[in-house]
């Protein structure tokens, strides 16, 4: 396990950057012109970003970006 210390300003900056990146991915996932192979890798990147986001963000903020499972168990990204 690795750890690092960051101050409150850096936490806010990390939260902002991760949120913007996740918003961009969510926007691109709704684009029908992007192929499914590319979207799959975008979903993987989203999972990684979301796990980082959970570390720095409040639980109420995390709920906004949490993927929701559909009836078949597949993750839907808002």
Rosetta silent file (secondary structure, phi, psi, omega in degrees, C-alpha in Angstrom):
SEQUENCE: XXXXXXXXXXXXXXXXXXXXXXXXXXXXXXXXXXXXXXXXXXXXXXXXXXXXXXXXXXXXXXXXXXXXXXXXXXXXXX
SCORE:     score description
SCORE:     0.000 S_00000001
   1 L     0.000  139.697  178.041    0.000    0.000    0.000 S_00000001
   2 L  -120.563  149.814  179.622    1.213    3.471   -0.825 S_00000001
   3 L  -140.143  156.593  174.472    0.073    6.744    0.634 S_00000001
   4 L  -147.166  152.135 -178.623    0.741   10.398    0.047 S_00000001
   5 L  -100.410  132.453  175.287   -0.152   13.565    1.868 S_00000001
   6 L  -135.930  151.041 -179.821   -1.966   16.372    0.136 S_00000001
   7 L   -86.499  175.909 -174.496   -3.482   19.531    1.493 S_00000001
   8 H   -62.673  -36.263  178.955   -7.114   20.622    1.188 S_00000001
   9 H   -65.145  -41.288  178.980   -6.478   22.766   -1.885 S_00000001
  10 H   -67.554  -34.340  175.610   -4.863   19.860   -3.704 S_00000001
  11 H   -62.307  -44.919  179.010   -7.809   17.628   -2.776 S_00000001
  12 H   -62.663  -39.903  178.684  -10.178   20.162   -4.328 S_00000001
  13 H   -65.508  -43.086  178.492   -8.033   20.334   -7.464 S_00000001
  14 H   -63.363  -43.417  178.967   -7.924   16.542   -7.788 S_00000001
  15 H   -60.304  -44.265  179.450  -11.671   16.330   -7.278 S_00000001
  16 H   -61.617  -47.592 -178.035  -12.250   18.970   -9.948 S_00000001
  17 H   -63.916  -42.640 -179.945   -9.963   17.279  -12.488 S_00000001
  18 H   -66.746  -41.293  178.707  -11.436   13.836  -11.936 S_00000001
  19 H   -61.486  -43.420  179.979  -15.000   15.167  -12.172 S_00000001
  20 H   -63.229  -41.917 -179.847  -14.266   16.937  -15.458 S_00000001
  21 H   -65.398  -42.518  178.832  -12.695   13.809  -16.920 S_00000001
  22 H   -66.081  -38.533  176.760  -15.630   11.643  -15.830 S_00000001
  23 H   -61.989  -40.151  179.112  -18.104   14.182  -17.249 S_00000001
  24 H   -64.675  -41.086  178.362  -16.257   14.081  -20.562 S_00000001
  25 H   -64.978  -44.223  178.723  -16.391   10.281  -20.629 S_00000001
  26 H   -60.127  -39.509  177.511  -20.111   10.291  -19.820 S_00000001
  27 H   -63.814  -45.586 -178.710  -20.698   12.740  -22.645 S_00000001
  28 H   -68.595  -31.222  178.864  -18.706   10.624  -25.100 S_00000001
  29 H   -64.897  -25.651  179.040  -20.461    7.403  -24.057 S_00000001
  30 L   -83.189   -7.636  179.917  -23.737    8.857  -25.284 S_00000001
  31 L   -78.815  119.504 -177.675  -22.249    9.543  -28.742 S_00000001
  32 L   -74.201  -15.242 -179.053  -23.500    6.907  -31.166 S_00000001
  33 L   -77.369  -16.650 -179.101  -20.649    7.511  -33.607 S_00000001
  34 L   -84.071  133.383 -177.095  -18.095    6.010  -31.210 S_00000001
  35 L   -71.813  156.436 -176.830  -17.552    2.270  -31.647 S_00000001
  36 H   -62.952  -33.031  178.765  -18.287   -0.202  -28.865 S_00000001
  37 H   -62.070  -42.727  179.390  -14.636   -1.248  -28.553 S_00000001
  38 H   -68.683  -40.316  179.107  -13.674    2.317  -27.760 S_00000001
  39 H   -64.053  -35.131  177.946  -16.599    2.719  -25.387 S_00000001
  40 H   -62.214  -43.144  178.670  -15.519   -0.392  -23.495 S_00000001
  41 H   -69.953  -31.051  175.614  -12.095    1.113  -22.841 S_00000001
  42 H   -66.556  -37.652  177.168  -13.761    4.383  -21.855 S_00000001
  43 H   -65.465  -38.981  177.372  -15.853    2.487  -19.275 S_00000001
  44 H   -63.585  -42.565  177.599  -12.679    0.901  -17.877 S_00000001
  45 H   -63.485  -39.149  178.516  -11.089    4.330  -17.576 S_00000001
  46 H   -61.221  -41.994  178.563  -14.254    5.587  -15.876 S_00000001
  47 H   -59.822  -42.950  179.591  -14.018    2.783  -13.296 S_00000001
  48 H   -65.054  -46.576  179.357  -10.448    3.753  -12.471 S_00000001
  49 H   -62.396  -39.584 -179.695  -11.308    7.431  -12.218 S_00000001
  50 H   -65.780  -37.977  178.077  -14.323    6.691  -10.047 S_00000001
  51 H   -65.331  -36.160  174.401  -12.233    4.653   -7.620 S_00000001
  52 H   -68.977  -38.257 -179.081   -9.840    7.604   -7.306 S_00000001
  53 H   -63.753  -38.202  179.528  -12.765    9.987   -6.952 S_00000001
  54 H   -61.376  -27.767 -179.655  -14.185    7.989   -4.043 S_00000001
  55 H   -71.212  -38.787 -172.560  -10.958    8.618   -2.126 S_00000001
  56 H  -101.936  -16.714 -172.785  -11.097   12.412   -2.352 S_00000001
  57 L  -101.646  160.684  174.515  -14.806   13.227   -2.672 S_00000001
  58 L   -72.004  150.950  179.270  -17.691   13.314   -0.238 S_00000001
  59 H   -56.528  -35.070  179.562  -20.136   10.384   -0.413 S_00000001
  60 H   -65.487  -34.240  176.458  -22.900   12.691   -1.620 S_00000001
  61 H   -71.841  -36.406 -179.610  -20.743   13.720   -4.596 S_00000001
  62 H   -63.770  -34.819 -178.834  -19.878   10.092   -5.335 S_00000001
  63 H   -59.982  -33.164 -179.267  -23.545    9.194   -5.648 S_00000001
  64 H   -65.129  -32.712 -175.067  -23.857   11.535   -8.626 S_00000001
  65 H  -104.045    2.463 -177.181  -21.184    9.674  -10.592 S_00000001
  66 L   -72.927  128.987  176.867  -21.965    6.121   -9.447 S_00000001
  67 L   -65.818  146.889 -179.157  -22.853    3.752  -12.298 S_00000001
  68 E  -112.724  135.208  179.249  -26.313    2.183  -12.042 S_00000001
  69 E   -83.500  138.530  175.328  -26.977   -1.449  -12.968 S_00000001
  70 L   -85.949 -171.887 -175.541  -29.839   -2.197  -15.347 S_00000001
  71 L   -65.229  -26.163  179.694  -32.126   -5.250  -15.081 S_00000001
  72 L   -87.422   -1.507  179.935  -29.571   -7.487  -16.788 S_00000001
  73 L    90.160    0.515  178.618  -26.850   -6.459  -14.340 S_00000001
  74 L   -80.941  144.984 -179.818  -24.958   -4.335  -16.843 S_00000001
  75 E   -77.287  132.505  173.440  -23.634   -0.992  -15.618 S_00000001
  76 E  -110.141  136.799  179.089  -25.266    2.106  -17.041 S_00000001
  77 L  -105.862  125.695 -174.015  -23.383    5.367  -16.864 S_00000001
  78 L   -55.660    0.000    0.000  -25.548    8.416  -16.372 S_00000001
